[in-house]
Amino acid sequence: MNLSVASIENVEFMIEKIKEKLKVLNFGAIKPSHFDENMYEELKEIYDLVMKKDSFSPNEMQALAEELGNLRKQ
């Protein structure tokens, strides 16, 4: 998958991978449909950060959740 290209498919892929890595329990809270290509670069930065780390502190999890919330479509 070429994540350098902003597309709905890549947004969906990154959201699903972030959810898997963070072991999000409330999957309904984070849906690919909540995001669009306008926030692609910001979402890609979060994706890259999440994929680099093996574990996250509760504070990091909270910060990531807040950041994803800020990126959601209005």
Biopython code that builds the backbone (N, CA, C, O; Angstrom):
import numpy as np
from Bio.PDB.StructureBuilder import StructureBuilder

atoms = [
    (1, "MET", "N", (0.851, -1.176, 0.000)),
    (1, "MET", "CA", (0.000, 0.000, 0.000)),
    (1, "MET", "C", (0.895, 1.236, 0.000)),
    (1, "MET", "O", (1.830, 1.330, 0.794)),
    (2, "ASN", "N", (0.610, 2.172, -0.881)),
    (2, "ASN", "CA", (1.386, 3.396, -1.001)),
    (2, "ASN", "C", (0.720, 4.501, -0.182)),
    (2, "ASN", "O", (-0.225, 5.140, -0.645)),
    (3, "LEU", "N", (1.212, 4.720, 1.025)),
    (3, "LEU", "CA", (0.596, 5.701, 1.918)),
    (3, "LEU", "C", (1.029, 7.128, 1.618)),
    (3, "LEU", "O", (0.594, 8.060, 2.294)),
    (4, "SER", "N", (1.877, 7.311, 0.617)),
    (4, "SER", "CA", (2.275, 8.674, 0.251)),
    (4, "SER", "C", (1.183, 9.370, -0.562)),
    (4, "SER", "O", (1.256, 10.575, -0.806)),
    (5, "VAL", "N", (0.175, 8.607, -0.980)),
    (5, "VAL", "CA", (-0.930, 9.142, -1.768)),
    (5, "VAL", "C", (-2.156, 9.311, -0.867)),
    (5, "VAL", "O", (-2.601, 8.361, -0.223)),
    (6, "ALA", "N", (-2.691, 10.524, -0.830)),
    (6, "ALA", "CA", (-3.879, 10.786, -0.021)),
    (6, "ALA", "C", (-5.102, 10.197, -0.720)),
    (6, "ALA", "O", (-5.473, 10.619, -1.815)),
    (7, "SER", "N", (-5.717, 9.219, -0.070)),
    (7, "SER", "CA", (-6.927, 8.619, -0.614)),
    (7, "SER", "C", (-7.787, 8.104, 0.529)),
    (7, "SER", "O", (-7.301, 7.870, 1.636)),
    (8, "ILE", "N", (-9.062, 7.934, 0.245)),
    (8, "ILE", "CA", (-9.987, 7.393, 1.246)),
    (8, "ILE", "C", (-9.546, 5.992, 1.672)),
    (8, "ILE", "O", (-9.634, 5.648, 2.851)),
    (9, "GLU", "N", (-9.075, 5.187, 0.728)),
    (9, "GLU", "CA", (-8.625, 3.826, 1.050)),
    (9, "GLU", "C", (-7.456, 3.866, 2.026)),
    (9, "GLU", "O", (-7.398, 3.062, 2.956)),
    (10, "ASN", "N", (-6.517, 4.804, 1.821)),
    (10, "ASN", "CA", (-5.375, 4.904, 2.723)),
    (10, "ASN", "C", (-5.793, 5.408, 4.101)),
    (10, "ASN", "O", (-5.245, 4.974, 5.114)),
    (11, "VAL", "N", (-6.755, 6.317, 4.143)),
    (11, "VAL", "CA", (-7.291, 6.785, 5.423)),
    (11, "VAL", "C", (-7.885, 5.600, 6.183)),
    (11, "VAL", "O", (-7.608, 5.417, 7.369)),
    (12, "GLU", "N", (-8.694, 4.805, 5.504)),
    (12, "GLU", "CA", (-9.308, 3.633, 6.136)),
    (12, "GLU", "C", (-8.240, 2.670, 6.637)),
    (12, "GLU", "O", (-8.341, 2.163, 7.755)),
    (13, "PHE", "N", (-7.220, 2.412, 5.824)),
    (13, "PHE", "CA", (-6.146, 1.503, 6.207)),
    (13, "PHE", "C", (-5.437, 2.006, 7.465)),
    (13, "PHE", "O", (-5.235, 1.243, 8.410)),
    (14, "MET", "N", (-5.063, 3.278, 7.478)),
    (14, "MET", "CA", (-4.320, 3.818, 8.623)),
    (14, "MET", "C", (-5.153, 3.793, 9.894)),
    (14, "MET", "O", (-4.641, 3.451, 10.960)),
    (15, "ILE", "N", (-6.431, 4.151, 9.800)),
    (15, "ILE", "CA", (-7.298, 4.130, 10.987)),
    (15, "ILE", "C", (-7.400, 2.713, 11.540)),
    (15, "ILE", "O", (-7.298, 2.509, 12.750)),
    (16, "GLU", "N", (-7.598, 1.743, 10.669)),
    (16, "GLU", "CA", (-7.709, 0.356, 11.127)),
    (16, "GLU", "C", (-6.414, -0.121, 11.786)),
    (16, "GLU", "O", (-6.460, -0.809, 12.806)),
    (17, "LYS", "N", (-5.268, 0.235, 11.220)),
    (17, "LYS", "CA", (-3.981, -0.167, 11.797)),
    (17, "LYS", "C", (-3.730, 0.526, 13.130)),
    (17, "LYS", "O", (-3.195, -0.087, 14.054)),
    (18, "ILE", "N", (-4.108, 1.795, 13.240)),
    (18, "ILE", "CA", (-3.969, 2.508, 14.509)),
    (18, "ILE", "C", (-4.827, 1.838, 15.570)),
    (18, "ILE", "O", (-4.374, 1.629, 16.696)),
    (19, "LYS", "N", (-6.061, 1.500, 15.219)),
    (19, "LYS", "CA", (-6.956, 0.833, 16.178)),
    (19, "LYS", "C", (-6.381, -0.502, 16.628)),
    (19, "LYS", "O", (-6.430, -0.829, 17.813)),
    (20, "GLU", "N", (-5.836, -1.275, 15.695)),
    (20, "GLU", "CA", (-5.235, -2.568, 16.044)),
    (20, "GLU", "C", (-4.055, -2.380, 16.991)),
    (20, "GLU", "O", (-3.954, -3.067, 18.008)),
    (21, "LYS", "N", (-3.175, -1.462, 16.663)),
    (21, "LYS", "CA", (-1.956, -1.258, 17.448)),
    (21, "LYS", "C", (-2.268, -0.739, 18.843)),
    (21, "LYS", "O", (-1.633, -1.144, 19.817)),
    (22, "LEU", "N", (-3.245, 0.157, 18.940)),
    (22, "LEU", "CA", (-3.600, 0.728, 20.238)),
    (22, "LEU", "C", (-4.553, -0.161, 21.015)),
    (22, "LEU", "O", (-4.845, 0.106, 22.181)),
    (23, "LYS", "N", (-5.037, -1.215, 20.378)),
    (23, "LYS", "CA", (-5.990, -2.126, 21.011)),
    (23, "LYS", "C", (-7.203, -1.356, 21.542)),
    (23, "LYS", "O", (-7.603, -1.505, 22.696)),
    (24, "VAL", "N", (-7.765, -0.541, 20.671)),
    (24, "VAL", "CA", (-8.915, 0.285, 21.030)),
    (24, "VAL", "C", (-10.097, -0.624, 21.357)),
    (24, "VAL", "O", (-10.490, -1.470, 20.554)),
    (25, "LEU", "N", (-10.650, -0.433, 22.546)),
    (25, "LEU", "CA", (-11.772, -1.267, 22.973)),
    (25, "LEU", "C", (-13.090, -0.771, 22.404)),
    (25, "LEU", "O", (-13.967, -1.576, 22.089)),
    (26, "ASN", "N", (-13.242, 0.510, 22.270)),
    (26, "ASN", "CA", (-14.476, 1.076, 21.746)),
    (26, "ASN", "C", (-14.287, 1.375, 20.261)),
    (26, "ASN", "O", (-14.063, 2.519, 19.867)),
    (27, "PHE", "N", (-14.381, 0.334, 19.452)),
    (27, "PHE", "CA", (-14.131, 0.470, 18.025)),
    (27, "PHE", "C", (-15.103, 1.420, 17.350)),
    (27, "PHE", "O", (-14.755, 2.031, 16.339)),
    (28, "GLY", "N", (-16.296, 1.561, 17.871)),
    (28, "GLY", "CA", (-17.272, 2.466, 17.289)),
    (28, "GLY", "C", (-16.877, 3.927, 17.424)),
    (28, "GLY", "O", (-17.368, 4.776, 16.681)),
    (29, "ALA", "N", (-15.996, 4.222, 18.368)),
    (29, "ALA", "CA", (-15.582, 5.605, 18.588)),
    (29, "ALA", "C", (-14.652, 6.107, 17.489)),
    (29, "ALA", "O", (-14.576, 7.309, 17.236)),
    (30, "ILE", "N", (-13.952, 5.195, 16.845)),
    (30, "ILE", "CA", (-13.018, 5.580, 15.785)),
    (30, "ILE", "C", (-13.396, 4.821, 14.528)),
    (30, "ILE", "O", (-13.174, 3.615, 14.421)),
    (31, "LYS", "N", (-13.966, 5.542, 13.583)),
    (31, "LYS", "CA", (-14.364, 4.925, 12.320)),
    (31, "LYS", "C", (-13.673, 5.646, 11.179)),
    (31, "LYS", "O", (-13.519, 6.867, 11.221)),
    (32, "PRO", "N", (-13.256, 4.909, 10.160)),
    (32, "PRO", "CA", (-12.646, 5.573, 9.005)),
    (32, "PRO", "C", (-13.547, 6.637, 8.379)),
    (32, "PRO", "O", (-13.049, 7.614, 7.819)),
    (33, "SER", "N", (-14.844, 6.461, 8.467)),
    (33, "SER", "CA", (-15.768, 7.430, 7.871)),
    (33, "SER", "C", (-15.746, 8.778, 8.596)),
    (33, "SER", "O", (-16.264, 9.767, 8.079)),
    (34, "HIS", "N", (-15.150, 8.820, 9.790)),
    (34, "HIS", "CA", (-15.048, 10.064, 10.541)),
    (34, "HIS", "C", (-13.938, 10.977, 10.008)),
    (34, "HIS", "O", (-13.812, 12.123, 10.440)),
    (35, "PHE", "N", (-13.151, 10.474, 9.086)),
    (35, "PHE", "CA", (-11.989, 11.210, 8.600)),
    (35, "PHE", "C", (-12.073, 11.361, 7.088)),
    (35, "PHE", "O", (-12.717, 10.565, 6.404)),
    (36, "ASP", "N", (-11.414, 12.389, 6.583)),
    (36, "ASP", "CA", (-11.362, 12.556, 5.139)),
    (36, "ASP", "C", (-9.948, 12.925, 4.711)),
    (36, "ASP", "O", (-9.039, 13.027, 5.536)),
    (37, "GLU", "N", (-9.781, 13.120, 3.429)),
    (37, "GLU", "CA", (-8.452, 13.366, 2.872)),
    (37, "GLU", "C", (-7.893, 14.738, 3.244)),
    (37, "GLU", "O", (-6.692, 14.966, 3.099)),
    (38, "ASN", "N", (-8.726, 15.643, 3.713)),
    (38, "ASN", "CA", (-8.248, 16.975, 4.077)),
    (38, "ASN", "C", (-7.259, 16.936, 5.237)),
    (38, "ASN", "O", (-6.391, 17.803, 5.338)),
    (39, "MET", "N", (-7.381, 15.956, 6.099)),
    (39, "MET", "CA", (-6.501, 15.827, 7.258)),
    (39, "MET", "C", (-5.483, 14.701, 7.065)),
    (39, "MET", "O", (-4.958, 14.155, 8.035)),
    (40, "TYR", "N", (-5.215, 14.367, 5.826)),
    (40, "TYR", "CA", (-4.385, 13.203, 5.519)),
    (40, "TYR", "C", (-2.986, 13.304, 6.125)),
    (40, "TYR", "O", (-2.513, 12.350, 6.742)),
    (41, "GLU", "N", (-2.329, 14.431, 5.960)),
    (41, "GLU", "CA", (-0.954, 14.563, 6.457)),
    (41, "GLU", "C", (-0.890, 14.398, 7.976)),
    (41, "GLU", "O", (0.002, 13.724, 8.491)),
    (42, "GLU", "N", (-1.827, 15.007, 8.685)),
    (42, "GLU", "CA", (-1.858, 14.894, 10.139)),
    (42, "GLU", "C", (-2.124, 13.452, 10.568)),
    (42, "GLU", "O", (-1.503, 12.946, 11.503)),
    (43, "LEU", "N", (-3.047, 12.803, 9.875)),
    (43, "LEU", "CA", (-3.346, 11.409, 10.180)),
    (43, "LEU", "C", (-2.136, 10.521, 9.894)),
    (43, "LEU", "O", (-1.855, 9.593, 10.653)),
    (44, "LYS", "N", (-1.431, 10.797, 8.821)),
    (44, "LYS", "CA", (-0.228, 10.025, 8.464)),
    (44, "LYS", "C", (0.846, 10.176, 9.536)),
    (44, "LYS", "O", (1.534, 9.207, 9.857)),
    (45, "GLU", "N", (1.000, 11.375, 10.094)),
    (45, "GLU", "CA", (1.963, 11.588, 11.167)),
    (45, "GLU", "C", (1.611, 10.751, 12.392)),
    (45, "GLU", "O", (2.490, 10.139, 12.999)),
    (46, "ILE", "N", (0.340, 10.720, 12.756)),
    (46, "ILE", "CA", (-0.102, 9.909, 13.892)),
    (46, "ILE", "C", (0.144, 8.436, 13.591)),
    (46, "ILE", "O", (0.649, 7.702, 14.440)),
    (47, "TYR", "N", (-0.207, 8.007, 12.396)),
    (47, "TYR", "CA", (-0.001, 6.614, 11.978)),
    (47, "TYR", "C", (1.476, 6.234, 12.107)),
    (47, "TYR", "O", (1.805, 5.198, 12.684)),
    (48, "ASP", "N", (2.361, 7.072, 11.571)),
    (48, "ASP", "CA", (3.800, 6.784, 11.633)),
    (48, "ASP", "C", (4.284, 6.677, 13.071)),
    (48, "ASP", "O", (5.062, 5.781, 13.400)),
    (49, "LEU", "N", (3.833, 7.579, 13.925)),
    (49, "LEU", "CA", (4.216, 7.549, 15.334)),
    (49, "LEU", "C", (3.747, 6.259, 16.006)),
    (49, "LEU", "O", (4.513, 5.600, 16.710)),
    (50, "VAL", "N", (2.491, 5.910, 15.782)),
    (50, "VAL", "CA", (1.920, 4.713, 16.404)),
    (50, "VAL", "C", (2.642, 3.456, 15.933)),
    (50, "VAL", "O", (2.898, 2.557, 16.735)),
    (51, "MET", "N", (2.973, 3.378, 14.650)),
    (51, "MET", "CA", (3.614, 2.187, 14.114)),
    (51, "MET", "C", (5.054, 2.028, 14.607)),
    (51, "MET", "O", (5.573, 0.912, 14.622)),
    (52, "LYS", "N", (5.702, 3.110, 15.006)),
    (52, "LYS", "CA", (7.093, 3.059, 15.479)),
    (52, "LYS", "C", (7.212, 2.499, 16.889)),
    (52, "LYS", "O", (8.224, 1.883, 17.223)),
    (53, "LYS", "N", (6.198, 2.701, 17.717)),
    (53, "LYS", "CA", (6.282, 2.335, 19.129)),
    (53, "LYS", "C", (5.673, 0.958, 19.388)),
    (53, "LYS", "O", (4.747, 0.519, 18.705)),
    (54, "ASP", "N", (6.227, 0.301, 20.398)),
    (54, "ASP", "CA", (5.706, -1.017, 20.784)),
    (54, "ASP", "C", (4.626, -0.930, 21.845)),
    (54, "ASP", "O", (3.732, -1.774, 21.895)),
    (55, "SER", "N", (4.703, 0.088, 22.694)),
    (55, "SER", "CA", (3.703, 0.226, 23.754)),
    (55, "SER", "C", (3.482, 1.712, 24.038)),
    (55, "SER", "O", (4.278, 2.569, 23.654)),
    (56, "PHE", "N", (2.374, 1.980, 24.721)),
    (56, "PHE", "CA", (1.979, 3.352, 24.993)),
    (56, "PHE", "C", (1.537, 3.490, 26.436)),
    (56, "PHE", "O", (0.872, 2.608, 26.980)),
    (57, "SER", "N", (1.908, 4.599, 27.052)),
    (57, "SER", "CA", (1.454, 4.887, 28.408)),
    (57, "SER", "C", (-0.002, 5.348, 28.330)),
    (57, "SER", "O", (-0.481, 5.727, 27.262)),
    (58, "PRO", "N", (-0.699, 5.313, 29.461)),
    (58, "PRO", "CA", (-2.078, 5.822, 29.457)),
    (58, "PRO", "C", (-2.156, 7.281, 28.987)),
    (58, "PRO", "O", (-3.098, 7.655, 28.289)),
    (59, "ASN", "N", (-1.173, 8.103, 29.365)),
    (59, "ASN", "CA", (-1.173, 9.501, 28.926)),
    (59, "ASN", "C", (-0.990, 9.603, 27.423)),
    (59, "ASN", "O", (-1.626, 10.438, 26.779)),
    (60, "GLU", "N", (-0.130, 8.768, 26.852)),
    (60, "GLU", "CA", (0.059, 8.766, 25.405)),
    (60, "GLU", "C", (-1.212, 8.324, 24.686)),
    (60, "GLU", "O", (-1.584, 8.894, 23.660)),
    (61, "MET", "N", (-1.862, 7.319, 25.225)),
    (61, "MET", "CA", (-3.121, 6.837, 24.637)),
    (61, "MET", "C", (-4.159, 7.953, 24.641)),
    (61, "MET", "O", (-4.862, 8.162, 23.652)),
    (62, "GLN", "N", (-4.249, 8.667, 25.761)),
    (62, "GLN", "CA", (-5.203, 9.766, 25.870)),
    (62, "GLN", "C", (-4.881, 10.864, 24.857)),
    (62, "GLN", "O", (-5.778, 11.391, 24.198)),
    (63, "ALA", "N", (-3.604, 11.204, 24.738)),
    (63, "ALA", "CA", (-3.195, 12.254, 23.798)),
    (63, "ALA", "C", (-3.496, 11.848, 22.357)),
    (63, "ALA", "O", (-3.952, 12.670, 21.562)),
    (64, "LEU", "N", (-3.242, 10.581, 22.017)),
    (64, "LEU", "CA", (-3.537, 10.106, 20.664)),
    (64, "LEU", "C", (-5.036, 10.136, 20.392)),
    (64, "LEU", "O", (-5.469, 10.532, 19.310)),
    (65, "ALA", "N", (-5.822, 9.718, 21.373)),
    (65, "ALA", "CA", (-7.278, 9.735, 21.209)),
    (65, "ALA", "C", (-7.781, 11.163, 21.010)),
    (65, "ALA", "O", (-8.651, 11.410, 20.175)),
    (66, "GLU", "N", (-7.231, 12.098, 21.778)),
    (66, "GLU", "CA", (-7.631, 13.495, 21.639)),
    (66, "GLU", "C", (-7.241, 14.035, 20.262)),
    (66, "GLU", "O", (-8.015, 14.746, 19.621)),
    (67, "GLU", "N", (-6.046, 13.692, 19.823)),
    (67, "GLU", "CA", (-5.584, 14.178, 18.521)),
    (67, "GLU", "C", (-6.449, 13.615, 17.393)),
    (67, "GLU", "O", (-6.806, 14.337, 16.461)),
    (68, "LEU", "N", (-6.786, 12.324, 17.477)),
    (68, "LEU", "CA", (-7.677, 11.745, 16.473)),
    (68, "LEU", "C", (-9.046, 12.416, 16.513)),
    (68, "LEU", "O", (-9.663, 12.647, 15.473)),
    (69, "GLY", "N", (-9.513, 12.724, 17.716)),
    (69, "GLY", "CA", (-10.780, 13.428, 17.862)),
    (69, "GLY", "C", (-10.750, 14.805, 17.207)),
    (69, "GLY", "O", (-11.738, 15.242, 16.617)),
    (70, "ASN", "N", (-9.613, 15.481, 17.317)),
    (70, "ASN", "CA", (-9.462, 16.806, 16.695)),
    (70, "ASN", "C", (-9.482, 16.726, 15.173)),
    (70, "ASN", "O", (-9.855, 17.693, 14.509)),
    (71, "LEU", "N", (-9.084, 15.584, 14.616)),
    (71, "LEU", "CA", (-9.015, 15.422, 13.168)),
    (71, "LEU", "C", (-10.344, 14.995, 12.543)),
    (71, "LEU", "O", (-10.501, 15.024, 11.322)),
    (72, "ARG", "N", (-11.288, 14.602, 13.380)),
    (72, "ARG", "CA", (-12.572, 14.124, 12.841)),
    (72, "ARG", "C", (-13.282, 15.218, 12.065)),
    (72, "ARG", "O", (-13.150, 16.408, 12.352)),
    (73, "LYS", "N", (-14.047, 14.768, 11.060)),
    (73, "LYS", "CA", (-14.870, 15.693, 10.273)),
    (73, "LYS", "C", (-15.893, 16.346, 11.178)),
    (73, "LYS", "O", (-16.401, 15.721, 12.109)),
    (74, "GLN", "N", (-16.188, 17.587, 10.906)),
    (74, "GLN", "CA", (-17.192, 18.315, 11.701)),
    (74, "GLN", "C", (-18.578, 18.054, 11.200)),
    (74, "GLN", "O", (-19.544, 18.584, 11.750)),
]
sb = StructureBuilder()
sb.init_structure("model")
sb.init_model(0)
sb.init_chain("A")
sb.init_seg("    ")
for serial, (resi, resn, name, xyz) in enumerate(atoms, 1):
    if name == "N":
        sb.init_residue(resn, " ", resi, " ")
    sb.init_atom(name, np.array(xyz, "f"), 0.0, 1.0, " ", f" {name:<3s}", serial, name[0])
structure = sb.get_structure()
